[in-house]
Amino acid sequence: MNVKPLSDRVLILPNPAEEKTAGGLIIPDTAKEKPLAGKVIAVGPGTSEIKMEVKVGDQVLYGKYAGQEINVDGTDYLIMKQQDILAII
């Protein structure tokens, strides 16, 4: 992958949406909720004011409308500022 985030931005691969409920019902594509967690794929260098706290490989939680969706080589990613990440899990 040759996407390198700039400044305090982070590239995230979202976790796949749930296909079934806990009771075993299959969820149709139109009713699936976007996942709010994912894996950090690439991290920018940070800025003089902002130290990067996440690193490649971290599992993170982010807000529902955080980031910008991008498609690289047929895979959907999110790119967002580090401040949009809520927690490392």
C-alpha positions in Angstrom: 0.0 0.0 0.0 1.4 3.4 -0.9 -1.0 5.7 1.0 0.9 7.7 3.6 -1.3 10.0 5.8 0.0 13.5 6.3 0.2 15.5 9.6 -2.0 14.0 12.3 -4.1 11.8 10.1 -4.7 8.0 10.4 -5.7 5.4 7.8 -8.2 2.8 9.2 -9.5 -0.4 7.8 -13.1 -0.6 9.2 -14.2 -3.9 10.7 -16.8 -5.8 8.6 -20.4 -5.2 9.4 -22.3 -7.9 11.4 -24.0 -10.4 9.1 -26.2 -12.0 11.8 -27.8 -11.0 15.0 -27.1 -12.8 18.3 -30.3 -14.8 17.8 -29.1 -16.0 14.4 -31.2 -13.8 12.1 -29.5 -12.7 8.9 -29.3 -8.9 8.6 -30.0 -7.5 5.1 -27.5 -5.1 3.5 -29.9 -2.2 3.8 -30.2 -2.6 7.5 -26.6 -3.1 8.4 -25.0 -0.4 10.5 -21.6 0.9 9.7 -18.9 -0.5 12.0 -17.5 2.0 14.6 -14.2 0.1 15.0 -11.3 -0.8 12.8 -7.6 -1.5 12.5 -5.0 1.3 12.0 -3.2 0.6 8.7 -1.0 3.8 8.4 -0.2 6.8 10.6 1.0 10.3 9.8 4.1 11.8 11.5 2.1 14.1 13.7 2.8 17.8 14.2 4.9 19.9 16.5 1.7 20.3 18.7 0.2 16.9 18.3 2.1 13.7 19.3 0.7 10.6 17.5 -0.6 8.2 20.2 -1.9 5.5 17.8 0.3 3.1 15.9 0.0 0.7 13.0 -1.9 -2.4 14.1 -4.0 -0.8 16.9 -7.7 -1.6 17.1 -9.6 1.7 17.6 -13.1 3.0 18.1 -14.2 6.1 16.3 -17.3 8.3 16.0 -20.2 7.5 13.7 -19.6 10.2 11.2 -15.8 10.4 11.6 -13.4 10.4 8.7 -13.6 10.4 5.0 -14.2 7.2 3.1 -11.6 6.4 0.4 -11.2 3.4 -1.9 -7.6 2.1 -2.6 -7.1 -1.0 -4.8 -10.7 -2.0 -4.3 -10.7 -1.8 -0.5 -12.6 0.8 1.4 -10.7 2.7 4.1 -11.4 5.7 6.4 -8.9 8.5 6.8 -9.4 10.8 9.8 -7.6 13.0 12.2 -6.3 11.4 15.3 -8.6 13.6 17.4 -11.6 11.8 15.8 -10.5 8.5 17.4 -12.3 7.8 20.7 -10.3 4.9 22.1 -7.7 2.2 21.5 -9.1 -1.2 22.3 
